[in-house]
Amino acid sequence: MPGAILVDSEAIAVRNITKRYGTLNAVNNISFAVRQGEFFGFLGPNGAGKTTTVRMLTGIIEADDGVALIKGSRAGSLKAKQMAGVVPETANAYIDFSGWDNLMLMAELYGVASGKAKERSQALLESLGLIERKDSLVKTYSKGMRQRLILGMALVSDPEVLFLDEPTSGLDVQSARLIKDLLRSLNAAGKTIFLTTHDMDEANQLCDRVAIINKGQIVAIDAPEKLRTATRGRNSVEVSFRSGVNSESLAKLAGVKELEKVGDKYRLYTDNPSELVATLVDYSRAAGLKIVTLNMLAPSLEDAFVALTDKEARHA
C-alpha cells in the first residue's frame, strides 16, 4: 500500500487510517509517527477518536482505510502483537489467580521461557511493590495493586512498544507516582511508550511529544512545552488574599481579560502579567488587603488543549 513504508526511526507509523461507524467517521484519515524510544502522549476530549485509534493500533479492530505499523509489522498481526504490551484502563487480570500466576500465564501466552519468565516476574513484582502479595489472589488486591499488576503483565514479555490507557486513573497518589516513576525508567532504558490520558499534568510531566485528536482528526502534534507556549492570550496572574475580596472589583482591574476562582485563589488572565502584578499590589494597598501569594503563570498544556479543541469546535 502506498505510504506504508516504515522509516527506521519510527516505532509506530500511522498512514491515513480511517474508521467508520455508519455515517460517522470516528477516525478520519489521520497520519502520525512515534519515534523509537519516544514517550508519546495521545490526548483528546471524550468521543474524539482516541480509543478507536488505540484499538486499531493494538489490533482489536481493523481500519477501514489506511495502514498502521508497529515496528514494521501491520497492526493486529501476530508479530505486531508479540512486540507490543497493552495496559488497558480497566484491570483485566484473573481475579481467582494469584499475582504470580497471572504473570506466569501471560509469559506462557507470549512464549517466554520458564526461567526467564520467573526472573522477570520476580523483578517486576519487586519494582511494582507487589512482591509481598505475589501469592495472594488478585480479588484481594486494591485497585492500585491491580493496576500495577496489569502493568507487570504487559511487561513480562519485554515488549518493544508499550500502550497505556489511563494507567493512573482513579489511583491513590502513591500508586500513581510509583507507576509514573517506573514508566520513566522504562522509557529511559529505550522502551517506546504510547500513553492515552485525560490528565494534562501527567502528559506534561512524562511525554516527549503529544498529539491532540478532536472529532476524529489530529489538530496538533508537538512537544508539550511548544504547545503550551504557543497558546497566546492565556497568560495569567494568580493571587490569594488573607481576607475576603470583592471579585467584581478584581475583574474590573486594568488589563484583566477574564477572572477565574481556583480554590482559595483568583486567576486573572491578561496580556501583560508584569503590569497586572503591579496593579494588584497597588489595589491591595488601597483596599487594605494582605496578599498571601502572587504568581505569574504561563499557559498550561491544559490551556493549549482547550484552545485547540475549542478552535476546532468553533470552525465545525
C-alpha positions as CSV (number, residue, x, y, z in Angstrom):
1,M,0.0,0.0,0.0
2,P,1.4,3.5,-0.9
3,G,2.7,5.4,2.2
4,A,3.0,2.2,4.2
5,I,6.8,2.3,4.4
6,L,8.2,2.4,7.9
7,V,11.1,4.8,8.5
8,D,13.9,3.2,10.6
9,S,13.4,5.7,13.4
10,E,9.7,5.0,13.7
11,A,8.3,2.6,16.2
12,I,4.7,3.3,15.2
13,A,3.6,4.6,11.8
14,V,0.1,5.6,11.1
15,R,-0.7,6.3,7.5
16,N,-4.1,7.8,6.5
17,I,-6.2,5.5,8.7
18,T,-10.0,5.9,8.9
19,K,-12.6,4.1,10.9
20,R,-16.3,4.5,10.1
21,Y,-19.3,3.5,12.2
22,G,-22.3,4.0,9.8
23,T,-22.1,7.6,8.6
24,L,-19.8,8.7,11.4
25,N,-16.0,8.9,10.7
26,A,-14.8,8.1,14.2
27,V,-11.2,8.5,12.9
28,N,-10.9,10.5,9.8
29,N,-7.8,9.9,7.6
30,I,-5.1,10.6,10.3
31,S,-1.4,10.2,10.0
32,F,1.4,10.4,12.5
33,A,4.5,8.6,13.7
34,V,6.0,7.7,17.0
35,R,9.8,7.6,17.1
36,Q,11.9,4.8,18.6
37,G,12.3,5.3,22.3
38,E,9.8,8.1,22.4
39,F,7.3,8.8,25.2
40,F,4.3,9.8,23.2
41,G,1.0,11.2,24.6
42,F,-2.4,10.9,22.8
43,L,-4.9,13.4,24.1
44,G,-8.5,14.3,23.2
45,P,-11.9,15.0,24.6
46,N,-14.4,12.2,25.1
47,G,-15.6,10.9,21.8
48,A,-12.7,12.4,19.9
49,G,-11.4,9.1,18.5
50,K,-8.7,8.3,21.0
51,T,-10.0,4.8,22.0
52,T,-10.8,3.9,18.4
53,T,-7.3,4.8,17.3
54,V,-5.7,2.8,20.0
55,R,-7.9,-0.2,19.2
56,M,-6.7,-0.1,15.7
57,L,-3.1,0.2,16.7
58,T,-3.4,-2.8,19.1
59,G,-5.3,-4.9,16.6
60,I,-8.6,-5.1,18.4
61,I,-10.4,-3.6,15.4
62,E,-9.3,-3.1,11.8
63,A,-9.1,0.2,10.0
64,D,-11.4,0.7,7.1
65,D,-8.7,2.6,5.1
66,G,-5.0,3.3,5.5
67,V,-2.5,1.3,7.5
68,A,-0.9,1.2,10.9
69,L,2.5,-0.4,11.5
70,I,4.2,-1.5,14.8
71,K,7.9,-1.9,14.3
72,G,7.3,-2.5,10.6
73,S,4.5,-5.1,11.0
74,R,0.9,-4.4,10.3
75,A,-1.1,-3.6,13.5
76,G,-3.1,-6.7,14.5
77,S,-0.7,-9.2,13.0
78,L,0.8,-11.8,15.3
79,K,4.3,-10.3,15.0
80,A,3.0,-6.8,15.9
81,K,1.1,-8.2,19.0
82,Q,4.2,-10.0,20.1
83,M,6.2,-6.7,20.1
84,A,3.6,-4.7,22.0
85,G,2.4,-4.7,25.6
86,V,-1.0,-3.2,26.4
87,V,-2.2,-1.8,29.7
88,P,-6.0,-1.2,29.5
89,E,-7.8,1.4,31.7
90,T,-9.9,-1.4,33.3
91,A,-7.8,-4.1,35.0
92,N,-8.3,-7.5,33.3
93,A,-6.3,-9.8,35.5
94,Y,-7.8,-13.2,36.5
95,I,-9.0,-12.4,40.0
96,D,-9.1,-16.0,41.2
97,F,-5.4,-16.4,40.3
98,S,-2.5,-15.0,42.3
99,G,-0.5,-12.1,41.1
100,W,2.4,-14.6,40.4
101,D,0.1,-16.9,38.4
102,N,-1.2,-14.1,36.3
103,L,2.3,-13.2,35.3
104,M,3.2,-16.8,34.6
105,L,0.1,-17.2,32.4
106,M,0.9,-14.1,30.4
107,A,4.5,-15.1,29.9
108,E,3.4,-18.5,28.7
109,L,1.0,-16.9,26.2
110,Y,3.9,-14.9,24.8
111,G,6.2,-17.9,24.6
112,V,8.6,-16.6,27.3
113,A,10.9,-19.4,28.5
114,S,10.1,-20.6,32.1
115,G,13.4,-19.5,33.6
116,K,13.3,-16.1,32.0
117,A,9.6,-15.7,33.0
118,K,10.3,-16.3,36.6
119,E,13.3,-14.0,36.6
120,R,11.3,-11.2,35.0
121,S,8.2,-11.7,37.2
122,Q,10.3,-11.6,40.4
123,A,11.9,-8.3,39.3
124,L,8.6,-6.8,38.1
125,L,6.8,-7.6,41.3
126,E,9.6,-6.1,43.4
127,S,9.7,-2.9,41.3
128,L,5.9,-2.7,41.4
129,G,5.8,-3.1,45.2
130,L,3.8,-6.3,45.0
131,I,6.4,-8.9,46.0
132,E,4.9,-9.5,49.4
133,R,1.5,-10.2,47.9
134,K,2.6,-12.2,44.9
135,D,0.8,-15.4,46.2
136,S,-2.4,-13.6,47.2
137,L,-5.4,-13.9,44.9
138,V,-6.0,-10.8,42.8
139,K,-9.5,-10.4,44.1
140,T,-7.9,-9.4,47.4
141,Y,-5.9,-6.6,45.7
142,S,-6.8,-2.9,45.9
143,K,-7.5,-1.0,42.7
144,G,-4.0,0.4,42.7
145,M,-2.4,-3.0,43.2
146,R,-4.4,-4.5,40.4
147,Q,-3.4,-1.7,38.1
148,R,0.2,-2.2,39.0
149,L,-0.2,-5.9,38.3
150,I,-1.7,-5.2,34.9
151,L,1.4,-3.1,34.1
152,G,3.6,-6.1,35.1
153,M,1.6,-8.4,32.9
154,A,2.1,-6.1,29.9
155,L,5.9,-6.0,30.7
156,V,6.6,-9.7,31.4
157,S,7.1,-10.4,27.6
158,D,9.6,-7.4,27.5
159,P,7.7,-5.6,24.7
160,E,9.4,-3.1,22.5
161,V,6.3,-0.8,22.4
162,L,4.0,-0.3,25.4
163,F,0.5,1.1,25.0
164,L,-1.2,2.5,28.1
165,D,-4.8,3.7,28.5
166,E,-5.2,6.0,31.6
167,P,-2.8,3.9,33.7
168,T,-3.1,6.1,36.8
169,S,-6.8,7.0,36.6
170,G,-8.5,6.8,40.0
171,L,-5.4,5.6,41.8
172,D,-4.1,6.9,45.1
173,V,-1.1,9.3,45.0
174,Q,1.5,6.6,46.0
175,S,0.4,4.1,43.4
176,A,0.2,6.8,40.6
177,R,3.7,8.0,41.5
178,L,5.1,4.5,41.5
179,I,3.7,3.8,38.1
180,K,4.9,7.1,36.6
181,D,8.4,6.5,38.1
182,L,8.5,3.0,36.6
183,L,7.4,4.4,33.2
184,R,10.1,7.0,33.2
185,S,12.7,4.3,33.9
186,L,11.4,2.1,31.2
187,N,11.5,4.9,28.7
188,A,15.0,5.9,29.8
189,A,16.0,2.3,29.1
190,G,14.8,2.8,25.5
191,K,11.2,1.4,25.5
192,T,8.7,3.2,23.3
193,I,5.6,4.3,25.2
194,F,2.2,5.4,23.8
195,L,0.1,7.0,26.6
196,T,-3.6,7.8,26.3
197,T,-4.6,10.1,29.1
198,H,-7.0,12.8,30.2
199,D,-4.5,14.1,32.8
200,M,-2.8,17.1,31.3
201,D,-0.3,17.4,34.1
202,E,0.7,13.7,33.6
203,A,1.2,14.2,29.9
204,N,3.2,17.3,30.5
205,Q,5.4,15.5,33.1
206,L,6.0,12.4,31.1
207,C,5.8,12.9,27.3
208,D,8.4,14.0,24.8
209,R,5.6,14.9,22.4
210,V,1.8,14.8,22.4
211,A,-0.8,14.5,19.7
212,I,-4.2,16.1,20.2
213,I,-7.2,14.5,18.4
214,N,-10.6,16.1,18.1
215,K,-13.6,14.9,16.1
216,G,-11.6,12.2,14.5
217,Q,-8.8,14.4,13.3
218,I,-5.3,15.3,14.6
219,V,-5.3,19.1,15.4
220,A,-1.7,19.3,16.8
221,I,1.4,17.3,17.4
222,D,4.3,18.8,19.2
223,A,6.3,18.9,22.5
224,P,4.1,19.9,25.4
225,E,6.3,22.9,26.1
226,K,5.9,24.1,22.5
227,L,2.2,23.6,22.5
228,R,2.0,25.4,25.8
229,T,4.0,28.5,24.9
230,A,2.2,28.8,21.5
231,T,-1.1,29.4,23.3
232,R,-1.5,33.1,23.2
233,G,-3.8,35.2,25.4
234,R,-3.7,32.7,28.3
235,N,-1.0,34.3,30.5
236,S,-2.3,34.8,33.9
237,V,-1.6,36.1,37.4
238,E,-2.7,34.0,40.4
239,V,-3.3,35.8,43.7
240,S,-4.7,34.9,47.1
241,F,-5.6,37.3,50.0
242,R,-5.6,36.8,53.8
243,S,-9.2,38.1,54.0
244,G,-12.2,38.2,51.6
245,V,-12.1,40.3,48.5
246,N,-14.7,41.6,46.1
247,S,-14.2,39.5,43.0
248,E,-16.1,42.0,40.8
249,S,-13.6,44.7,41.6
250,L,-10.8,42.4,40.7
251,A,-12.3,41.6,37.4
252,K,-12.5,45.3,36.6
253,L,-8.8,46.0,37.2
254,A,-6.9,47.4,34.1
255,G,-5.6,44.6,31.9
256,V,-7.8,41.8,33.2
257,K,-9.5,39.9,30.4
258,E,-11.0,37.1,32.4
259,L,-11.2,36.1,36.1
260,E,-11.5,32.5,37.5
261,K,-11.7,31.4,41.1
262,V,-9.4,28.4,41.8
263,G,-9.9,27.1,45.3
264,D,-8.9,30.0,47.6
265,K,-7.1,31.8,44.8
266,Y,-8.1,34.1,42.0
267,R,-6.6,33.6,38.5
268,L,-6.7,36.7,36.3
269,Y,-6.0,36.3,32.6
270,T,-4.1,39.1,30.9
271,D,-1.9,40.1,28.0
272,N,0.6,41.8,30.3
273,P,1.2,39.8,33.6
274,S,4.0,42.1,34.9
275,E,1.8,45.2,34.7
276,L,-1.1,43.3,36.3
277,V,1.2,42.3,39.2
278,A,2.0,46.0,39.9
279,T,-1.7,46.8,39.6
280,L,-2.7,44.1,42.1
281,V,-0.1,45.4,44.6
282,D,-1.5,48.9,44.4
283,Y,-5.0,47.6,44.6
284,S,-4.3,45.6,47.8
285,R,-2.7,48.6,49.5
286,A,-5.6,50.9,48.6
287,A,-8.1,48.3,49.8
288,G,-6.2,47.4,53.0
289,L,-5.8,43.8,51.9
290,K,-2.9,41.4,52.7
291,I,-1.6,39.4,49.7
292,V,-0.7,35.8,50.7
293,T,0.5,34.5,47.3
294,L,1.1,36.3,44.0
295,N,2.4,34.3,40.9
296,M,2.7,34.9,37.2
297,L,1.6,31.8,35.3
298,A,2.4,30.9,31.7
299,P,-0.2,29.0,29.7
300,S,-0.5,25.3,30.7
301,L,-0.8,22.3,28.5
302,E,-4.5,22.2,29.5
303,D,-4.9,25.7,28.2
304,A,-3.4,24.6,24.9
305,F,-5.6,21.6,24.8
306,V,-8.8,23.7,25.5
307,A,-7.7,26.3,23.0
308,L,-7.1,23.8,20.2
309,T,-10.2,21.8,20.7
310,D,-12.4,24.9,21.2
311,K,-11.0,26.3,17.9
312,E,-12.0,23.1,16.1
313,A,-15.5,23.2,17.7
314,R,-15.9,26.8,16.5
315,H,-14.9,26.0,13.0
316,A,-17.0,22.8,12.8
